[in-house]
């Protein structure tokens, strides 16, 4: 039996307590790969999370765009996206120009695993902020990738703007799959999510590449415990067939691919140096959780690479972030 709750802060639905919520940590919204994620503000009636998949395009959950109080879909003019949002810094933002939702989504029946399969929205912004924030490539969770995650050879992670900490982005690393729902179109994992996380990405870090494989739409009770329900994107590959997937696969066709890091700019760091420093410190390679100089960071990285029998280049990178996280997973 699956019991589900909406995660959008304006849904008006009760949310089961998730005792694992303390495991989430604050990350730097002004660095990639967190910068493509932002708050989708809905006319002063709460927010959801959304994430960039193109220069002017983002994904979120469809129920975030529906106003339960008035019983109608919100107009595009009521919606505003703020990327890389952190403690009142809303310098990267754009009004919404238009959006597309599935004709199969039924707002009155939104709290269900079955309806969650249609709980997606493709949103077009008025401004092309994606060049500054970067964006995620869309990827399907095939058997090979799932096996790599299960074997701790790739990292599953979640990040979003939960209501309890609405002005910072928080993330959890090393999520574990616990099941599927709705004919494998829904994924269930154990990373904690809460109200405000609706529309946030389920990400995978694999071989130095970060991609989105799902959209968070539900909190699910699975065998009596709260876990996270995600709309899997694998069913919406451009080569997928069937009327249930045609709308979304067509809408996403142009965005299936590797994604793009931010272009050089003065607002976003192209690398997650804060997270890398924190992991180096946690592993004992730095004396504090921030590197005093680039040289100190490089020396710490070389020590880590030596221990892990990796090429000693001392360079910070997305692949290094993955290697640090995988090394932690191996000792859990």
C-alpha positions as semicolon CSV with decimal commas, in nm:
position;residue;x (nm);y (nm);z (nm)
1;X;0,000;0,000;0,000
2;X;0,134;0,343;-0,096
3;X;0,017;0,660;0,075
4;X;0,123;0,982;-0,096
5;X;0,137;1,353;-0,019
6;X;0,196;1,650;-0,248
7;X;0,513;1,844;-0,183
8;X;0,428;2,188;-0,317
9;X;0,402;2,443;-0,040
10;X;0,068;2,565;-0,173
11;X;-0,096;2,223;-0,198
12;X;-0,280;2,233;0,135
13;X;-0,205;1,864;0,192
14;X;-0,069;1,717;0,516
15;X;0,292;1,605;0,497
16;X;0,418;1,306;0,692
17;X;0,714;1,379;0,915
18;X;1,048;1,267;0,773
19;X;1,297;1,207;1,051
20;X;1,583;1,184;0,801
21;X;1,549;1,552;0,712
22;X;1,848;1,648;0,929
23;X;2,079;1,463;0,689
24;X;2,035;1,735;0,428
25;X;2,313;1,991;0,406
26;X;2,330;2,345;0,273
27;X;2,521;2,385;-0,053
28;X;2,633;2,696;-0,240
29;X;2,361;2,799;-0,485
30;X;2,614;3,019;-0,669
31;X;2,816;2,723;-0,794
32;X;2,749;2,453;-1,049
33;X;2,587;2,196;-1,029
34;X;2,348;2,375;-0,790
35;X;2,310;2,695;-0,993
36;X;2,057;2,551;-1,247
37;X;1,817;2,483;-0,957
38;X;1,590;2,758;-0,831
39;X;1,263;2,862;-0,672
40;X;0,950;2,885;-0,884
41;X;0,743;3,143;-0,697
42;X;0,369;3,124;-0,747
43;X;0,197;3,459;-0,707
44;X;0,280;3,500;-0,340
45;X;0,113;3,169;-0,253
46;X;0,418;2,956;-0,188
47;X;0,689;2,808;-0,404
48;X;0,813;2,491;-0,561
49;X;1,155;2,398;-0,696
50;X;1,242;2,396;-1,065
51;X;1,558;2,332;-1,263
52;X;1,703;2,447;-1,594
53;X;1,732;2,205;-1,887
54;X;1,805;2,469;-2,150
55;X;1,882;2,836;-2,198
56;X;1,519;2,941;-2,138
57;X;1,356;2,613;-2,033
58;X;1,301;2,445;-1,699
59;X;1,119;2,145;-1,558
60;X;0,900;2,129;-1,249
61;X;0,594;1,944;-1,120
62;X;0,258;2,025;-1,282
63;X;0,075;2,054;-0,949
64;X;0,297;2,351;-0,863
65;X;0,118;2,549;-1,133
66;X;-0,234;2,471;-1,017
67;X;-0,409;2,697;-0,766
68;X;-0,612;2,470;-0,539
69;X;-0,781;2,764;-0,367
70;X;-0,938;2,906;-0,683
71;X;-0,948;2,571;-0,866
72;X;-0,763;2,686;-1,178
73;X;-0,429;2,673;-1,354
74;X;-0,221;2,978;-1,271
75;X;-0,148;3,222;-1,549
76;X;0,212;3,250;-1,668
77;X;0,217;3,611;-1,543
78;X;0,171;3,483;-1,185
79;X;0,490;3,275;-1,198
80;X;0,849;3,387;-1,149
81;X;1,165;3,173;-1,145
82;X;1,469;3,266;-0,937
83;X;1,774;3,052;-1,015
84;X;2,074;3,012;-0,784
85;X;1,866;3,172;-0,510
86;X;2,045;3,212;-0,178
87;X;1,950;3,435;0,116
88;X;1,764;3,705;-0,073
89;X;2,005;3,708;-0,371
90;X;1,767;3,698;-0,664
91;X;1,995;3,848;-0,929
92;X;1,938;3,557;-1,172
93;X;1,566;3,553;-1,235
94;X;1,301;3,562;-1,503
95;X;0,923;3,588;-1,539
96;X;0,756;3,288;-1,700
97;X;0,650;3,328;-2,062
98;X;0,447;3,008;-2,099
99;X;0,426;2,648;-1,983
100;X;0,303;2,309;-2,098
101;X;0,146;2,043;-1,873
102;X;0,011;1,700;-1,955
103;X;-0,351;1,671;-2,064
104;X;-0,359;1,352;-1,857
105;X;-0,289;1,530;-1,528
106;X;-0,601;1,558;-1,311
107;X;-0,557;1,825;-1,039
108;X;-0,850;1,695;-0,835
109;X;-0,681;1,353;-0,813
110;X;-0,322;1,476;-0,780
111;X;-0,241;1,292;-0,455
112;X;-0,193;0,951;-0,613
113;X;0,092;0,746;-0,750
114;X;-0,106;0,690;-1,071
115;X;-0,163;1,060;-1,140
116;X;0,201;1,135;-1,052
117;X;0,308;0,985;-1,386
118;X;0,153;1,290;-1,556
119;X;0,277;1,540;-1,294
120;X;0,524;1,729;-1,513
121;X;0,550;2,080;-1,654
122;X;0,786;2,224;-1,915
123;X;0,824;2,596;-1,848
124;X;0,960;2,857;-2,086
125;X;1,115;3,171;-1,936
126;X;1,117;3,520;-2,086
127;X;1,492;3,556;-2,022
128;X;1,775;3,328;-2,133
129;X;1,938;3,293;-1,791
130;X;2,060;2,939;-1,867
131;X;2,389;3,065;-2,009
132;X;2,475;3,205;-1,667
133;X;2,331;2,924;-1,453
134;X;2,416;2,629;-1,674
135;X;2,165;2,349;-1,720
136;X;2,124;1,976;-1,674
137;X;2,111;1,716;-1,945
138;X;1,809;1,484;-1,936
139;X;1,894;1,115;-1,897
140;X;1,697;0,794;-1,856
141;X;1,768;0,548;-1,578
142;X;1,849;0,232;-1,772
143;X;1,959;-0,101;-1,622
144;X;2,328;-0,021;-1,662
145;X;2,307;0,310;-1,478
146;X;2,089;0,165;-1,204
147;X;2,340;-0,115;-1,153
148;X;2,624;0,139;-1,122
149;X;2,426;0,330;-0,858
150;X;2,344;0,013;-0,665
151;X;2,710;-0,091;-0,675
152;X;2,820;0,254;-0,549
153;X;2,996;0,335;-0,874
154;X;2,770;0,636;-0,938
155;X;2,606;0,881;-0,695
156;X;2,236;0,955;-0,666
157;X;2,150;1,294;-0,513
158;X;1,868;1,539;-0,454
159;X;1,862;1,916;-0,402
160;X;1,585;2,170;-0,360
161;X;1,426;2,455;-0,165
162;X;1,229;2,290;0,111
163;X;0,985;2,509;0,301
164;X;1,168;2,482;0,636
165;X;1,479;2,642;0,478
166;X;1,319;2,829;0,192
167;X;1,604;3,079;0,137
168;X;1,890;2,833;0,086
169;X;1,932;2,524;-0,127
170;X;1,995;2,200;0,058
171;X;2,106;1,863;-0,079
172;X;2,142;1,499;0,017
173;X;2,403;1,270;-0,138
174;X;2,406;0,894;-0,178
175;X;2,032;0,825;-0,209
176;X;1,930;0,459;-0,241
177;X;1,647;0,320;-0,453
178;X;1,385;0,126;-0,258
179;X;1,125;0,054;-0,525
180;X;0,910;0,162;-0,819
181;X;0,546;0,255;-0,877
182;X;0,308;0,308;-1,170
183;X;0,463;0,048;-1,401
184;X;0,819;0,167;-1,331
185;X;0,742;0,525;-1,442
186;X;0,779;0,625;-1,076
187;X;1,098;0,580;-0,872
188;X;1,110;0,559;-0,494
189;X;1,429;0,646;-0,301
190;X;1,524;0,717;0,058
191;X;1,666;1,070;0,043
192;X;1,445;1,304;0,252
193;X;1,222;1,557;0,078
194;X;0,963;1,799;0,214
195;X;0,717;2,069;0,109
196;X;0,882;2,308;-0,135
197;X;1,079;2,023;-0,295
198;X;0,810;1,952;-0,555
199;X;0,965;1,985;-0,898
200;X;1,320;1,939;-0,769
201;X;1,556;1,718;-0,971
202;X;1,667;1,366;-0,891
203;X;2,027;1,382;-1,014
204;X;2,293;1,125;-1,091
205;X;2,667;1,190;-1,088
206;X;2,831;0,933;-1,312
207;X;3,178;0,934;-1,468
208;X;3,218;1,308;-1,425
209;X;2,879;1,390;-1,576
210;X;2,577;1,514;-1,383
211;X;2,230;1,454;-1,528
212;X;1,868;1,469;-1,420
213;X;1,678;1,140;-1,424
214;X;1,357;1,237;-1,242
215;X;1,125;1,506;-1,107
216;X;1,016;1,492;-0,741
217;X;0,638;1,491;-0,719
218;X;0,535;1,299;-0,404
219;X;0,633;1,201;-0,057
220;X;0,542;0,837;-0,029
221;X;0,493;0,604;0,266
222;X;0,657;0,278;0,170
223;X;0,632;-0,013;0,413
224;X;0,538;0,234;0,685
225;X;0,828;0,478;0,638
226;X;0,844;0,811;0,451
227;X;1,040;0,798;0,127
228;X;1,050;1,006;-0,191
229;X;0,841;0,954;-0,505
230;X;0,990;1,068;-0,835
231;X;0,860;1,076;-1,191
232;X;1,119;0,884;-1,392
233;X;1,226;1,043;-1,720
234;X;1,327;0,713;-1,885
235;X;0,973;0,661;-2,014
236;X;0,989;0,994;-2,195
237;X;1,291;0,933;-2,416
238;X;1,236;1,069;-2,769
239;X;1,224;0,709;-2,895
240;X;0,956;0,609;-2,644
241;X;0,619;0,511;-2,787
242;X;0,260;0,520;-2,665
243;X;0,008;0,804;-2,612
244;X;0,092;0,837;-2,241
245;X;0,449;0,944;-2,317
246;X;0,410;1,124;-2,648
247;X;0,344;1,471;-2,504
248;X;0,644;1,474;-2,273
249;X;0,887;1,299;-2,509
250;X;0,802;1,555;-2,776
251;X;0,837;1,845;-2,531
252;X;1,176;1,719;-2,409
253;X;1,322;1,606;-2,740
254;X;1,547;1,909;-2,783
255;X;1,687;1,882;-2,429
256;X;1,795;1,518;-2,417
257;X;2,172;1,529;-2,391
258;X;2,474;1,618;-2,180
259;X;2,366;1,958;-2,046
260;X;2,600;2,255;-2,013
261;X;2,807;2,418;-1,742
262;X;2,773;2,795;-1,693
263;X;2,958;3,026;-1,925
264;X;3,224;3,238;-1,758
265;X;3,046;3,505;-1,557
266;X;3,080;3,699;-1,231
267;X;2,777;3,542;-1,060
268;X;2,828;3,167;-1,078
269;X;3,132;2,952;-1,004
270;X;3,175;2,677;-1,260
271;X;3,290;2,433;-0,992
272;X;3,148;2,341;-0,646
273;X;3,461;2,442;-0,455
274;X;3,275;2,479;-0,123
275;X;3,149;2,121;-0,142
276;X;3,489;1,990;-0,250
277;X;3,663;2,169;0,039
278;X;3,407;2,035;0,286
279;X;3,456;1,679;0,161
280;X;3,835;1,711;0,170
281;X;3,809;1,835;0,528
282;X;3,568;1,558;0,625
283;X;3,811;1,303;0,481
284;X;4,105;1,452;0,670
285;X;4,291;1,609;0,378
286;X;4,226;1,972;0,482
287;X;4,265;2,115;0,832
288;X;3,953;2,333;0,792
289;X;3,643;2,300;0,576
290;X;3,764;2,582;0,349
291;X;4,094;2,590;0,164
292;X;4,298;2,897;0,258
293;X;4,459;2,915;-0,086
294;X;4,430;2,744;-0,419
295;X;4,768;2,584;-0,347
296;X;4,637;2,432;-0,021
297;X;4,338;2,289;-0,204
298;X;4,559;2,147;-0,481
299;X;4,789;1,978;-0,227
300;X;4,490;1,830;-0,043
301;X;4,347;1,700;-0,370
302;X;4,680;1,537;-0,458
303;X;4,690;1,361;-0,121
304;X;4,337;1,229;-0,179
305;X;4,425;1,120;-0,532
306;X;4,735;0,941;-0,407
307;X;4,536;0,752;-0,146
308;X;4,273;0,653;-0,402
309;X;4,536;0,560;-0,664
310;X;4,410;0,823;-0,905
311;X;4,603;1,049;-1,141
312;X;4,761;1,319;-0,923
313;X;4,674;1,643;-1,104
314;X;4,552;1,843;-0,802
315;X;4,260;1,981;-1,008
316;X;3,912;2,051;-0,874
317;X;3,640;1,920;-1,105
318;X;3,294;1,766;-1,114
319;X;3,465;1,429;-1,150
320;X;3,666;1,497;-0,832
321;X;3,341;1,574;-0,648
322;X;3,213;1,235;-0,763
323;X;3,532;1,059;-0,653
324;X;3,517;1,218;-0,308
325;X;3,154;1,114;-0,265
326;X;3,220;0,760;-0,387
327;X;3,507;0,724;-0,142
328;X;3,268;0,814;0,141
329;X;3,010;0,565;0,016
330;X;3,264;0,285;0,021
331;X;3,333;0,328;0,394
332;X;2,967;0,354;0,505
